[in-house]
């Protein structure tokens, strides 16, 4: 039964926290409204998320960062049409992250 849950998580899932593998597995086809992306050390941080563009447009709370690196914000920001809260975390503090200067949700 446990493997069935991982194969078919609830379509009502609203909050997701994970790395790129988790996001690619759970986000497609869902209306996640809160996403915390914490990249793993092995992630390719320059990968496009264009294949998840529709799903990213539902996100209202986006927490973004990492301790080993961050995905490039300019590859993500254009997909965040409904974002109301944007949080950055990690080792490096950025005054104005690249890609955010012209951000207008």
Beta strands, then each sheet from edge to edge (+ up, - down):
strand 1: 15-18
strand 2: 34-38
strand 3: 61-66
strand 4: 85-90
sheet 1: 1+ 2+ 3+ 4+
end
